[in-house]
Amino acid sequence: MAGTWKRVPAYLSAEYFTHVLRSCIIPIVKRILSLYIIREISSLFLLGIVIFTLVLLMGRLITLTDLVVSHGVPLVDVSRMILYLIPSFLVFTIPMAFLLAVLLAFGRFSADNEIVVIKASGISLIQIMPPVIFCAFVAVLLALGASTIGVPWGNSAFKELSFKVLKQNITATIREKVFWDDIPGVVMYTEHYDELSHALKGVIIHDGRNPDQPMTIFARDGVISSATGSQSLLLSLQNGSIHSAGNGGLYRLVHFGEYVMTVGEKGKPGDIIRNEPDMWLSELKRRIDDPSTPIKNSLKTEAELYSRFTFPFASLVFAILAVPLGIQNRRSGKSGGFTISISIIITYYVLMSVMRTLAEKGTLPPVVALWIPDLIFFCLGLYFLRLASLEKSIPLFPLKDILAYFRRTT
């Protein structure tokens, strides 16, 4: 008996099973892939923050260590100073570390042919960007917190603590026949110093706190003490002369029998002179809105205000830029990723410095000038991302030459 063929229902066809399988598996694969990318970037990101922060701290650590060894400052106070310095470094190290993390992560994916496997499974380059963007927003929030909260808090606390330490250890900081420059803008030299009476003999002081009228003071005797009710130091000088130079080649000489000089922060205890980097956002806005603020100071304050946001958002820009560069950098390995990241970071910060200078001089509005570097690198990142998604090579001939040169020399 001849068999009879029956049409297979549509819901039992191979195409149907393939569609159901893909609709069920692809979301699971994307979720696993996203967690994998986040984990890879996060570990490298945290390691990069630690390394870059330590590198930037090295310059300060030498000076702070000298306070402990030479001047007997308690280790607890030095540790607090380091803590107060960290937020100002994090503003720069967070974008740097995130750029390096994405470059290294996607460079490894590409070197291990994981990008090829991902594309073969039906997931495009654009579809793997959400976990990278998520990590970028986390980096942006961390950097924003450091720039808007950590920097003014840390700078103010560092100034207050450093001057407190200076006053408490003044007998240990001043040395005979050694130039003493612990007070910003003031350099002092003394032939003899009595630690018990704080008496000075043969004193030479250069006061450059006012750049328009620097002074050089010579005195036969003097006494240094802490000013009561303020954060200043008092220098009571006897039998000396003041030499000052002004604009237009003017020169002034004054002889004195007694001269009292105040150095350090003026004001009540707990009050410190705040420069733009030490101010909170509300203080910056008040200075900008104050009609009595000179135009030059207002522009400088505006530049500081907008830089509090442009630097943190560099992490988001670097996320878009680093993915295609990391994919293309499959042969150079970690050394190539490090070289590319340093090149991008130097270019970005040089451009940012130029734009900030133009903003402070009034050549460009600060709100425009400070966002130009982010906009340039964002557009460049979109262009590179499009080239990478179309399987086209990214034109980075100078970087390739640099990498080849380093490989030849090593």
Order of alpha helices (4+ residues) and beta strands (2+ residues): alpha-alpha-alpha-alpha-alpha-alpha-beta-beta-beta-beta-beta-alpha-alpha-alpha-alpha-alpha-alpha-alpha
